[in-house]
Amino acid sequence: MTKSCPPRSTSEASREEQARNLCLRLLTARARTRAELTTHLAKRGYPEDVSERVLDRLTEVGLIDDADFAEQWVRSRRANAGKGRRALIAELRTKGVDNDVIDAVLADDDPAAERARAERLVADKLRREKLADDDDAKLTRRLVGMLARRGYGQTMAFDVVKVALANERERRRV
């Protein structure tokens, strides 16, 4: 004779249903990582075992996929915010994405493409700036700071700004 599992209590089943509904509402707004959903469920006071069951089921059906989330996040933040590699890594860690997933997503990162993004950002910013003869140091600091806040390395940022500033001065001279 086989032993059957006792039925779950209705309060536990309804608690699980509430947790699932919360997760689905959150996922409707935007894609989220498993860690983000775990945090939301914990804040709402759901027991860990209920959260695990709900999140495991959502992962199983493909609604939670940290690797896919990371790829979409990187693509979006590069296109819309011009973020560099370091900023993307920090943002993904904040979202709870595993380091192995981050490494896999950024494995095919092209340094030339990152430099091109930095050059576009600086060129766009320079077009809106007034260029006085005596403010190169101030403008350089501001532009390098902008790139640093977006996750670009200091050496590359200085180089990109120096070249872009020289090009913009030449363009305006003609």
Secondary structure in CASP SS format (residue, H / E / C, confidence):
PFRMAT SS
TARGET T0000
AUTHOR 0000-0000-0000
METHOD secondary structure of the structure
MODEL  1
M C 1.00
T C 1.00
K C 1.00
S C 1.00
C C 1.00
P C 1.00
P C 1.00
R C 1.00
S C 1.00
T H 1.00
S H 1.00
E H 1.00
A H 1.00
S H 1.00
R H 1.00
E H 1.00
E H 1.00
Q H 1.00
A H 1.00
R H 1.00
N H 1.00
L H 1.00
C H 1.00
L H 1.00
R H 1.00
L H 1.00
L H 1.00
T H 1.00
A H 1.00
R C 1.00
A C 1.00
R C 1.00
T C 1.00
R H 1.00
A H 1.00
E H 1.00
L H 1.00
T H 1.00
T H 1.00
H H 1.00
L H 1.00
A H 1.00
K H 1.00
R C 1.00
G C 1.00
Y C 1.00
P C 1.00
E H 1.00
D H 1.00
V H 1.00
S H 1.00
E H 1.00
R H 1.00
V H 1.00
L H 1.00
D H 1.00
R H 1.00
L H 1.00
T H 1.00
E H 1.00
V C 1.00
G C 1.00
L C 1.00
I C 1.00
D C 1.00
D H 1.00
A H 1.00
D H 1.00
F H 1.00
A H 1.00
E H 1.00
Q H 1.00
W H 1.00
V H 1.00
R H 1.00
S H 1.00
R H 1.00
R H 1.00
A H 1.00
N H 1.00
A H 1.00
G C 1.00
K C 1.00
G C 1.00
R H 1.00
R H 1.00
A H 1.00
L H 1.00
I H 1.00
A H 1.00
E H 1.00
L H 1.00
R H 1.00
T H 1.00
K C 1.00
G C 1.00
V C 1.00
D C 1.00
N H 1.00
D H 1.00
V H 1.00
I H 1.00
D H 1.00
A H 1.00
V H 1.00
L C 1.00
A C 1.00
D C 1.00
D C 1.00
D C 1.00
P H 1.00
A H 1.00
A H 1.00
E H 1.00
R H 1.00
A H 1.00
R H 1.00
A H 1.00
E H 1.00
R H 1.00
L H 1.00
V H 1.00
A H 1.00
D H 1.00
K H 1.00
L H 1.00
R H 1.00
R C 1.00
E C 1.00
K C 1.00
L C 1.00
A C 1.00
D C 1.00
D C 1.00
D C 1.00
D H 1.00
A H 1.00
K H 1.00
L H 1.00
T H 1.00
R H 1.00
R H 1.00
L H 1.00
V H 1.00
G H 1.00
M H 1.00
L H 1.00
A H 1.00
R H 1.00
R C 1.00
G C 1.00
Y C 1.00
G C 1.00
Q H 1.00
T H 1.00
M H 1.00
A H 1.00
F H 1.00
D H 1.00
V H 1.00
V H 1.00
K H 1.00
V H 1.00
A H 1.00
L H 1.00
A H 1.00
N H 1.00
E H 1.00
R H 1.00
E H 1.00
R H 1.00
R H 1.00
R H 1.00
V C 1.00
END
